[in-house]
């Protein structure tokens, strides 16, 4: 780890708990920015988008995910079932 970062982290340990939490949130935000990732948004569709971004099925990195999507697609049917169901 970078010496400056180590020194700063040791200094943060001496601060009150509320200040440590605030600084941790700022650091977390900056690390996400550096990695090019936004915080995970709430909601089902946003979670799906985040998962798609993470697994990148179009780049071939998630064969299992693609298999499940194709199975769902192939068996998806909007027609009403028999009257007994």
Backbone as a chain_set.jsonl record, in Angstrom:
{"seq": "XXXXXXXXXXXXXXXXXXXXXXXXXXXXXXXXXXXXXXXXXXXXXXXXXXXXXXXXXXXXXXXXXXXXXXXXXXXXXXXXXXXXX", "coords": {"N": [[0.847, -1.177, 0.0], [0.408, 2.261, -0.627], [2.588, 4.541, 0.984], [1.75, 7.098, 1.864], [-1.022, 6.783, 1.898], [-1.239, 4.782, 3.836], [-0.33, 6.209, 6.095], [-2.303, 8.188, 6.301], [-4.564, 6.608, 6.801], [-3.891, 5.591, 9.325], [-3.962, 7.954, 10.785], [-6.663, 8.544, 10.566], [-7.756, 6.577, 12.174], [-7.458, 7.618, 14.712], [-9.389, 9.501, 15.006], [-12.725, 10.584, 16.075], [-15.53, 8.27, 16.095], [-17.755, 9.049, 14.462], [-16.585, 10.823, 12.649], [-14.787, 9.102, 11.398], [-16.6, 7.417, 10.073], [-17.763, 9.23, 8.273], [-15.552, 9.941, 6.694], [-14.934, 7.444, 5.665], [-17.164, 6.996, 4.017], [-16.737, 8.97, 2.083], [-14.293, 8.123, 1.004], [-15.099, 5.638, -0.028], [-16.89, 6.444, -2.032], [-15.124, 7.809, -3.723], [-13.424, 5.736, -4.501], [-15.203, 4.145, -5.94], [-15.756, 5.912, -8.037], [-13.222, 6.021, -9.177], [-12.997, 3.454, -10.135], [-14.908, 3.521, -12.012], [-17.527, 2.862, -11.488], [-20.866, 3.28, -10.56], [-22.797, 3.833, -7.544], [-24.82, 1.074, -6.45], [-27.98, 1.14, -7.728], [-31.327, 1.253, -6.353], [-34.146, -0.991, -6.673], [-35.782, -3.38, -8.826], [-35.315, -3.418, -11.65], [-33.082, -1.8, -11.876], [-31.273, -3.324, -10.426], [-31.095, -5.516, -12.103], [-29.9, -4.336, -14.357], [-27.458, -3.625, -13.213], [-26.469, -6.17, -12.654], [-26.268, -7.226, -15.25], [-24.318, -5.537, -16.267], [-22.183, -6.245, -14.632], [-21.855, -9.005, -15.137], [-21.601, -9.126, -17.878], [-22.815, -10.542, -20.239], [-22.932, -10.332, -23.011], [-20.36, -10.245, -23.771], [-19.479, -12.751, -23.452], [-18.823, -13.663, -20.906], [-20.454, -14.943, -19.133], [-21.778, -17.646, -19.319], [-23.579, -19.365, -17.989], [-25.555, -17.6, -17.075], [-26.55, -16.666, -19.545], [-27.6, -19.066, -20.492], [-29.722, -19.519, -18.679], [-31.332, -17.279, -19.268], [-31.997, -17.779, -21.935], [-33.443, -20.179, -21.66], [-35.622, -19.252, -20.156], [-36.702, -17.445, -22.027], [-37.376, -19.192, -24.133], [-39.431, -20.657, -23.005], [-41.349, -18.863, -22.324], [-44.642, -17.727, -22.29], [-47.469, -15.976, -23.188], [-50.034, -16.695, -23.616], [-53.249, -17.637, -22.367], [-53.604, -20.292, -19.984], [-55.014, -23.68, -19.848], [-58.513, -23.925, -18.923], [-58.786, -25.09, -16.419], [-56.6, -24.361, -14.891]], "CA": [[0.0, 0.0, 0.0], [1.113, 3.526, -0.694], [2.963, 5.04, 2.321], [0.899, 8.237, 2.221], [-2.332, 6.225, 2.224], [-1.091, 4.121, 5.144], [-0.227, 7.242, 7.127], [-3.616, 8.817, 6.426], [-5.456, 5.647, 7.459], [-3.545, 5.567, 10.755], [-4.468, 9.201, 11.371], [-8.119, 8.434, 10.638], [-8.067, 5.718, 13.322], [-7.432, 8.399, 15.948], [-10.532, 10.413, 15.004], [-13.975, 10.043, 16.629], [-16.229, 7.298, 15.248], [-18.604, 9.697, 13.457], [-15.692, 11.358, 11.614], [-14.284, 7.943, 10.656], [-17.672, 6.971, 9.182], [-17.898, 10.218, 7.202], [-14.388, 9.812, 5.806], [-15.074, 6.15, 4.976], [-18.128, 7.182, 2.923], [-16.08, 9.76, 1.037], [-13.31, 7.238, 0.358], [-15.829, 4.643, -0.811], [-17.385, 7.132, -3.225], [-13.994, 8.092, -4.608], [-12.949, 4.462, -5.064], [-16.175, 3.782, -6.982], [-15.509, 6.8, -9.187], [-11.967, 5.605, -9.797], [-13.25, 2.201, -10.853], [-15.899, 3.768, -13.045], [-18.793, 2.247, -11.118], [-21.778, 4.086, -9.749], [-23.421, 3.046, -6.48], [-25.881, 0.189, -6.919], [-29.287, 1.765, -7.54], [-32.371, 0.388, -5.808], [-35.183, -1.389, -7.619], [-35.516, -4.626, -9.549], [-34.731, -3.18, -12.972], [-31.737, -1.275, -11.668], [-30.445, -4.456, -10.021], [-30.852, -6.303, -13.312], [-28.918, -3.601, -15.15], [-26.178, -3.768, -12.539], [-26.009, -7.551, -12.857], [-25.86, -7.367, -16.646], [-23.041, -4.837, -16.412], [-21.17, -7.006, -13.917], [-21.623, -10.31, -15.755], [-21.28, -8.871, -19.281], [-23.108, -11.738, -21.035], [-22.678, -10.115, -24.433], [-18.926, -10.424, -23.997], [-19.183, -14.162, -23.259], [-18.265, -13.952, -19.594], [-21.444, -15.521, -18.251], [-22.511, -18.642, -20.078], [-24.684, -19.868, -17.172], [-26.601, -16.577, -17.112], [-27.149, -16.715, -20.871], [-28.373, -20.302, -20.573], [-30.974, -19.301, -17.945], [-32.143, -16.314, -20.017], [-32.517, -18.452, -23.131], [-34.457, -21.12, -21.196], [-36.798, -18.444, -19.83], [-37.243, -16.922, -23.284], [-37.965, -20.271, -24.916], [-40.622, -21.184, -22.34], [-42.237, -17.752, -21.976], [-45.87, -17.818, -23.072], [-48.501, -15.077, -22.67], [-51.37, -17.244, -23.856], [-53.846, -18.197, -21.148], [-53.546, -21.751, -19.876], [-56.315, -24.343, -19.865], [-59.485, -23.356, -17.976], [-58.619, -25.718, -15.117], [-55.424, -23.838, -14.179]], "C": [[0.888, 1.233, 0.0], [1.372, 4.057, 0.727], [2.079, 6.198, 2.766], [-0.479, 7.735, 2.645], [-2.299, 5.521, 3.585], [-1.079, 5.143, 6.274], [-1.587, 7.898, 7.377], [-4.591, 7.875, 7.14], [-5.162, 5.538, 8.95], [-4.032, 6.828, 11.456], [-5.986, 9.15, 11.532], [-8.534, 7.594, 11.845], [-8.135, 6.497, 14.63], [-8.625, 9.34, 16.076], [-11.749, 9.762, 15.676], [-14.699, 9.171, 15.597], [-17.066, 7.959, 14.152], [-17.759, 10.284, 12.316], [-15.113, 10.228, 10.761], [-15.331, 7.464, 9.645], [-17.83, 7.926, 8.002], [-16.76, 10.08, 6.189], [-14.459, 8.502, 5.022], [-16.057, 6.262, 3.811], [-17.498, 7.952, 1.763], [-15.076, 8.891, 0.276], [-14.007, 6.205, -0.526], [-16.351, 5.251, -2.111], [-16.256, 7.379, -4.216], [-13.434, 6.821, -5.242], [-13.894, 4.009, -6.17], [-15.97, 4.634, -8.231], [-14.262, 6.355, -9.936], [-12.136, 4.32, -10.598], [-14.283, 2.365, -11.953], [-17.246, 3.144, -12.756], [-19.605, 3.221, -10.274], [-22.306, 3.224, -8.611], [-24.582, 2.224, -7.037], [-27.233, 0.854, -6.668], [-30.302, 0.752, -7.006], [-33.378, 0.044, -6.892], [-34.779, -2.598, -8.426], [-34.838, -4.401, -10.888], [-33.303, -2.665, -12.847], [-30.788, -2.389, -11.242], [-30.117, -5.336, -11.219], [-29.796, -5.64, -14.187], [-27.531, -3.747, -14.528], [-25.608, -5.173, -12.735], [-25.531, -7.767, -14.283], [-24.508, -6.706, -16.879], [-21.915, -5.668, -15.797], [-20.837, -8.313, -14.638], [-21.252, -10.215, -17.23], [-21.549, -10.088, -20.174], [-22.837, -11.554, -22.522], [-21.204, -10.25, -24.779], [-18.498, -11.864, -23.714], [-18.629, -14.52, -21.897], [-19.266, -14.617, -18.657], [-22.317, -16.516, -19.006], [-23.714, -19.174, -19.296], [-25.847, -18.882, -17.19], [-27.308, -16.593, -18.468], [-28.029, -17.951, -21.035], [-29.722, -20.134, -19.875], [-31.884, -18.333, -18.686], [-32.763, -16.978, -21.232], [-33.614, -19.456, -22.757], [-35.745, -20.38, -20.861], [-37.481, -17.96, -21.107], [-37.978, -18.008, -24.061], [-39.255, -20.804, -24.303], [-41.618, -20.099, -21.942], [-43.453, -17.787, -22.885], [-46.932, -16.931, -22.433], [-49.911, -15.625, -22.877], [-51.929, -17.801, -22.557], [-53.789, -19.724, -21.179], [-54.937, -22.364, -19.976], [-57.209, -23.801, -18.748], [-59.308, -23.914, -16.569], [-57.459, -25.145, -14.31], [-55.682, -22.516, -13.554]], "O": [[1.982, 1.231, 0.563], [0.478, 4.026, 1.573], [1.699, 6.266, 3.935], [-1.039, 8.207, 3.634], [-3.226, 5.656, 4.383], [-1.745, 4.957, 7.292], [-1.971, 8.133, 8.523], [-5.36, 8.315, 7.995], [-6.085, 5.406, 9.754], [-4.47, 6.767, 12.605], [-6.529, 9.653, 12.516], [-9.558, 7.873, 12.469], [-8.811, 6.067, 15.564], [-8.848, 9.914, 17.142], [-11.799, 8.541, 15.828], [-14.503, 9.319, 14.391], [-17.082, 7.474, 13.021], [-18.168, 10.247, 11.155], [-14.964, 10.375, 9.548], [-14.998, 7.145, 8.504], [-18.01, 7.488, 6.866], [-16.986, 10.102, 4.979], [-14.087, 8.458, 3.849], [-15.822, 5.696, 2.743], [-17.71, 7.614, 0.599], [-15.023, 8.926, -0.953], [-13.56, 5.929, -1.639], [-16.259, 4.631, -3.171], [-16.426, 7.177, -5.419], [-13.016, 6.837, -6.4], [-13.447, 3.543, -7.218], [-16.009, 4.124, -9.351], [-14.242, 6.314, -11.166], [-11.484, 4.131, -11.625], [-14.506, 1.446, -12.74], [-18.032, 2.917, -13.676], [-19.076, 3.892, -9.388], [-22.265, 1.997, -8.704], [-25.244, 2.639, -7.988], [-27.593, 1.105, -5.518], [-30.146, -0.455, -7.19], [-33.449, 0.722, -7.917], [-33.597, -2.825, -8.685], [-33.891, -5.108, -11.232], [-32.424, -3.049, -13.619], [-29.627, -2.402, -11.649], [-29.001, -5.842, -11.341], [-28.899, -6.31, -14.699], [-26.547, -3.968, -15.235], [-24.408, -5.34, -12.955], [-24.509, -8.415, -14.507], [-23.658, -7.239, -17.592], [-20.831, -5.78, -16.369], [-19.669, -8.687, -14.737], [-20.647, -11.14, -17.773], [-20.626, -10.612, -20.797], [-22.542, -12.524, -23.221], [-20.844, -10.357, -25.951], [-17.307, -12.174, -23.731], [-18.022, -15.58, -21.74], [-18.95, -14.834, -17.487], [-23.48, -16.231, -19.292], [-24.768, -19.412, -19.886], [-27.003, -19.29, -17.307], [-28.537, -16.539, -18.526], [-29.09, -17.879, -21.655], [-30.751, -20.553, -20.405], [-33.096, -18.545, -18.73], [-33.938, -16.758, -21.527], [-34.612, -19.568, -23.469], [-36.833, -20.819, -21.233], [-38.701, -18.059, -21.242], [-39.069, -17.777, -24.583], [-40.092, -21.351, -25.021], [-42.622, -20.388, -21.293], [-43.319, -17.866, -24.106], [-47.263, -17.112, -21.261], [-50.876, -15.063, -22.359], [-51.196, -18.364, -21.744], [-53.907, -20.355, -22.23], [-55.922, -21.651, -20.165], [-56.715, -23.282, -17.747], [-59.665, -23.237, -15.604], [-57.358, -25.439, -13.119], [-54.792, -21.948, -12.921]]}, "num_chains": 1, "name": "protein.A"}
